[in-house]
């Protein structure tokens, strides 16, 4: 079962002492778009969620420092939760650089973290000892495109291309994915696309969900 936590609508008390205590795992996203994408992909592909997994967003926070502050708070509060999934944009970094940057910022908070290892496309895994939480980090971005920043919209562009809704010349001329497709169009695109192309365009998110679901 997937449970959405809504930090902008629900009180901190309700989330921490209510919903969070009932979760087996939590997926933390940078923004609301990522949460909607995850929920839509799960529904479209019929992905089974055998445990209780929460998904929430950080109100568009996209700096490592602020994301780290939220992760640190959660790690200190977790009791039942055994896995934390993190979905972030790569921005101007490579996937590996983005992951290492986030992990180093968590280490700076004096958490003991084991070596991080790749487990599937654009997805890495590690263990935080004490409180023994598995962290799975997945990074958005289609780096084959020559955009100046790489974000969740990249994958919508890829999906639209696979669906033959845009041609390669439009992609080449754009400096960012949002010039081609807006966030408001992403969910409808996923809903109307083939399962095969969704799997190709969002295989990193599917990997994240399946990995967390096995926790």
PEJOLIN-V180939 format. One record per residue. N is the residue number from 1. RES is the residue in one small letter. PHI is phi in whole degrees, 0 to 359 (* if undefined). OMEGA is omega in radians with two decimals (* if undefined). BURIAL is + if it has 16 or more other ideal C-beta (glycine too) atoms within 10 Angstrom, else -. Layout:
n:N res:RES phi:PHI omega:OMEGA burial:BURIAL
n:N res:RES phi:PHI omega:OMEGA burial:BURIAL
This chain:
n:1 res:x phi:* omega:3.11 burial:-
n:2 res:x phi:258 omega:-3.12 burial:+
n:3 res:x phi:241 omega:3.10 burial:-
n:4 res:x phi:269 omega:3.03 burial:-
n:5 res:x phi:265 omega:-3.06 burial:+
n:6 res:x phi:238 omega:-3.06 burial:-
n:7 res:x phi:298 omega:3.14 burial:-
n:8 res:x phi:276 omega:-3.09 burial:-
n:9 res:x phi:247 omega:-3.08 burial:-
n:10 res:x phi:255 omega:-3.14 burial:-
n:11 res:x phi:287 omega:3.08 burial:-
n:12 res:x phi:303 omega:-3.13 burial:-
n:13 res:x phi:299 omega:-3.12 burial:-
n:14 res:x phi:299 omega:-3.12 burial:-
n:15 res:x phi:290 omega:-3.03 burial:+
n:16 res:x phi:290 omega:-3.04 burial:-
n:17 res:x phi:261 omega:3.10 burial:-
n:18 res:x phi:247 omega:-3.03 burial:-
n:19 res:x phi:294 omega:-3.04 burial:+
n:20 res:x phi:299 omega:-3.13 burial:+
n:21 res:x phi:291 omega:-3.10 burial:-
n:22 res:x phi:263 omega:-3.04 burial:-
n:23 res:x phi:270 omega:2.98 burial:+
n:24 res:x phi:270 omega:-3.12 burial:+
n:25 res:x phi:204 omega:-3.13 burial:+
n:26 res:x phi:222 omega:3.02 burial:+
n:27 res:x phi:251 omega:-3.10 burial:+
n:28 res:x phi:255 omega:-3.11 burial:+
n:29 res:x phi:247 omega:3.11 burial:+
n:30 res:x phi:292 omega:-3.05 burial:+
n:31 res:x phi:216 omega:-3.09 burial:+
n:32 res:x phi:295 omega:-3.13 burial:+
n:33 res:x phi:300 omega:3.14 burial:+
n:34 res:x phi:299 omega:3.11 burial:+
n:35 res:x phi:299 omega:3.13 burial:+
n:36 res:x phi:297 omega:3.13 burial:+
n:37 res:x phi:297 omega:3.14 burial:+
n:38 res:x phi:301 omega:-3.11 burial:+
n:39 res:x phi:298 omega:-3.12 burial:-
n:40 res:x phi:291 omega:3.12 burial:+
n:41 res:x phi:295 omega:3.13 burial:+
n:42 res:x phi:301 omega:-3.13 burial:+
n:43 res:x phi:292 omega:-3.10 burial:-
n:44 res:x phi:295 omega:-3.08 burial:+
n:45 res:x phi:271 omega:-3.14 burial:-
n:46 res:x phi:68 omega:-3.14 burial:-
n:47 res:x phi:290 omega:-3.12 burial:-
n:48 res:x phi:277 omega:3.10 burial:-
n:49 res:x phi:245 omega:-3.04 burial:+
n:50 res:x phi:287 omega:-3.12 burial:-
n:51 res:x phi:243 omega:-3.13 burial:-
n:52 res:x phi:267 omega:-3.09 burial:+
n:53 res:x phi:243 omega:3.08 burial:+
n:54 res:x phi:267 omega:3.05 burial:+
n:55 res:x phi:223 omega:-3.11 burial:+
n:56 res:x phi:210 omega:-3.11 burial:+
n:57 res:x phi:237 omega:-3.08 burial:+
n:58 res:x phi:257 omega:3.11 burial:+
n:59 res:x phi:56 omega:3.08 burial:-
n:60 res:x phi:81 omega:3.11 burial:-
n:61 res:x phi:297 omega:-3.11 burial:+
n:62 res:x phi:226 omega:3.07 burial:-
n:63 res:x phi:253 omega:-3.11 burial:-
n:64 res:x phi:302 omega:-3.09 burial:+
n:65 res:x phi:298 omega:-3.10 burial:-
n:66 res:x phi:291 omega:3.07 burial:-
n:67 res:x phi:299 omega:3.14 burial:+
n:68 res:x phi:297 omega:3.13 burial:+
n:69 res:x phi:300 omega:3.13 burial:-
n:70 res:x phi:292 omega:3.13 burial:+
n:71 res:x phi:298 omega:3.14 burial:+
n:72 res:x phi:300 omega:3.11 burial:+
n:73 res:x phi:300 omega:-3.11 burial:-
n:74 res:x phi:295 omega:-3.13 burial:+
n:75 res:x phi:299 omega:3.12 burial:+
n:76 res:x phi:283 omega:-3.09 burial:-
n:77 res:x phi:262 omega:-3.08 burial:-
n:78 res:x phi:302 omega:3.02 burial:+
n:79 res:x phi:235 omega:3.13 burial:-
n:80 res:x phi:281 omega:-3.08 burial:-
n:81 res:x phi:300 omega:-3.09 burial:+
n:82 res:x phi:248 omega:-3.14 burial:+
n:83 res:x phi:213 omega:3.09 burial:+
n:84 res:x phi:237 omega:3.05 burial:+
n:85 res:x phi:266 omega:-3.12 burial:+
n:86 res:x phi:231 omega:3.12 burial:+
n:87 res:x phi:245 omega:-3.06 burial:+
n:88 res:x phi:227 omega:3.04 burial:+
n:89 res:x phi:278 omega:3.10 burial:+
n:90 res:x phi:279 omega:3.13 burial:+
n:91 res:x phi:57 omega:-3.13 burial:+
n:92 res:x phi:259 omega:3.14 burial:-
n:93 res:x phi:263 omega:2.93 burial:+
n:94 res:x phi:285 omega:3.12 burial:-
n:95 res:x phi:300 omega:-3.11 burial:+
n:96 res:x phi:296 omega:3.12 burial:-
n:97 res:x phi:298 omega:-3.12 burial:-
n:98 res:x phi:294 omega:3.12 burial:+
n:99 res:x phi:296 omega:-3.12 burial:+
n:100 res:x phi:297 omega:3.12 burial:-
n:101 res:x phi:297 omega:3.13 burial:-
n:102 res:x phi:292 omega:-3.13 burial:+
n:103 res:x phi:297 omega:3.14 burial:+
n:104 res:x phi:296 omega:3.13 burial:-
n:105 res:x phi:289 omega:3.06 burial:+
n:106 res:x phi:288 omega:3.09 burial:+
n:107 res:x phi:300 omega:-3.14 burial:-
n:108 res:x phi:295 omega:3.08 burial:-
n:109 res:x phi:271 omega:3.04 burial:-
n:110 res:x phi:72 omega:2.98 burial:-
n:111 res:x phi:269 omega:3.12 burial:+
n:112 res:x phi:273 omega:-3.05 burial:-
n:113 res:x phi:243 omega:3.09 burial:-
n:114 res:x phi:287 omega:3.13 burial:-
n:115 res:x phi:302 omega:3.14 burial:-
n:116 res:x phi:272 omega:-3.06 burial:+
n:117 res:x phi:229 omega:3.05 burial:-
n:118 res:x phi:289 omega:3.12 burial:-
n:119 res:x phi:240 omega:3.05 burial:-
n:120 res:x phi:193 omega:-2.99 burial:+
n:121 res:x phi:305 omega:3.06 burial:-
n:122 res:x phi:57 omega:-3.09 burial:+
n:123 res:x phi:227 omega:-3.12 burial:+
n:124 res:x phi:234 omega:-3.11 burial:+
n:125 res:x phi:224 omega:3.06 burial:+
n:126 res:x phi:208 omega:3.12 burial:+
n:127 res:x phi:237 omega:3.00 burial:-
n:128 res:x phi:264 omega:3.13 burial:+
n:129 res:x phi:280 omega:-3.09 burial:-
n:130 res:x phi:53 omega:0.57 burial:-
n:131 res:x phi:254 omega:3.09 burial:-
n:132 res:x phi:55 omega:3.14 burial:-
n:133 res:x phi:249 omega:3.04 burial:+
n:134 res:x phi:277 omega:3.10 burial:+
n:135 res:x phi:247 omega:3.10 burial:+
n:136 res:x phi:242 omega:-3.09 burial:+
n:137 res:x phi:251 omega:3.10 burial:+
n:138 res:x phi:239 omega:-3.00 burial:+
n:139 res:x phi:244 omega:3.07 burial:+
n:140 res:x phi:284 omega:3.04 burial:+
n:141 res:x phi:137 omega:3.04 burial:+
n:142 res:x phi:255 omega:-2.98 burial:+
n:143 res:x phi:283 omega:3.01 burial:-
n:144 res:x phi:290 omega:3.07 burial:-
n:145 res:x phi:275 omega:-3.07 burial:+
n:146 res:x phi:269 omega:3.10 burial:-
n:147 res:x phi:277 omega:-3.13 burial:+
n:148 res:x phi:284 omega:2.99 burial:-
n:149 res:x phi:224 omega:-3.09 burial:+
n:150 res:x phi:239 omega:-3.03 burial:+
n:151 res:x phi:221 omega:-3.12 burial:+
n:152 res:x phi:301 omega:-3.13 burial:+
n:153 res:x phi:296 omega:3.12 burial:+
n:154 res:x phi:307 omega:-3.05 burial:+
n:155 res:x phi:287 omega:3.03 burial:+
n:156 res:x phi:291 omega:3.07 burial:+
n:157 res:x phi:297 omega:3.12 burial:+
n:158 res:x phi:298 omega:3.13 burial:+
n:159 res:x phi:297 omega:3.11 burial:+
n:160 res:x phi:298 omega:3.10 burial:+
n:161 res:x phi:293 omega:3.12 burial:+
n:162 res:x phi:296 omega:3.13 burial:+
n:163 res:x phi:274 omega:-3.13 burial:-
n:164 res:x phi:61 omega:3.12 burial:-
n:165 res:x phi:262 omega:3.02 burial:-
n:166 res:x phi:219 omega:3.13 burial:+
n:167 res:x phi:255 omega:-3.03 burial:-
n:168 res:x phi:296 omega:-3.11 burial:-
n:169 res:x phi:298 omega:3.10 burial:-
n:170 res:x phi:295 omega:-3.14 burial:-
n:171 res:x phi:294 omega:-3.12 burial:+
n:172 res:x phi:298 omega:-3.08 burial:-
n:173 res:x phi:281 omega:-3.07 burial:-
n:174 res:x phi:276 omega:3.09 burial:+
n:175 res:x phi:267 omega:3.07 burial:-
n:176 res:x phi:213 omega:-3.12 burial:-
n:177 res:x phi:297 omega:-3.10 burial:+
n:178 res:x phi:293 omega:3.05 burial:+
n:179 res:x phi:286 omega:-3.07 burial:-
n:180 res:x phi:259 omega:-3.11 burial:+
n:181 res:x phi:219 omega:-3.12 burial:+
n:182 res:x phi:270 omega:3.12 burial:-
n:183 res:x phi:299 omega:-3.12 burial:+
n:184 res:x phi:293 omega:-3.10 burial:-
n:185 res:x phi:268 omega:-2.98 burial:-
n:186 res:x phi:296 omega:-3.04 burial:+
n:187 res:x phi:295 omega:3.11 burial:+
n:188 res:x phi:296 omega:3.09 burial:-
n:189 res:x phi:298 omega:3.13 burial:+
n:190 res:x phi:297 omega:-3.11 burial:+
n:191 res:x phi:298 omega:-3.04 burial:-
n:192 res:x phi:259 omega:-3.11 burial:-
n:193 res:x phi:265 omega:3.14 burial:+
n:194 res:x phi:288 omega:3.13 burial:-
n:195 res:x phi:298 omega:-3.14 burial:-
n:196 res:x phi:298 omega:-3.12 burial:-
n:197 res:x phi:288 omega:3.05 burial:+
n:198 res:x phi:298 omega:3.13 burial:+
n:199 res:x phi:297 omega:3.12 burial:-
n:200 res:x phi:289 omega:-3.06 burial:-
n:201 res:x phi:283 omega:-3.05 burial:+
n:202 res:x phi:238 omega:-3.10 burial:+
n:203 res:x phi:296 omega:3.12 burial:-
n:204 res:x phi:290 omega:3.12 burial:+
n:205 res:x phi:288 omega:3.08 burial:+
n:206 res:x phi:298 omega:3.09 burial:+
n:207 res:x phi:299 omega:3.14 burial:+
n:208 res:x phi:300 omega:-3.10 burial:+
n:209 res:x phi:298 omega:-3.11 burial:+
n:210 res:x phi:295 omega:3.13 burial:-
n:211 res:x phi:294 omega:3.13 burial:+
n:212 res:x phi:295 omega:-3.11 burial:+
n:213 res:x phi:295 omega:3.14 burial:+
n:214 res:x phi:274 omega:-3.09 burial:-
n:215 res:x phi:297 omega:* burial:+
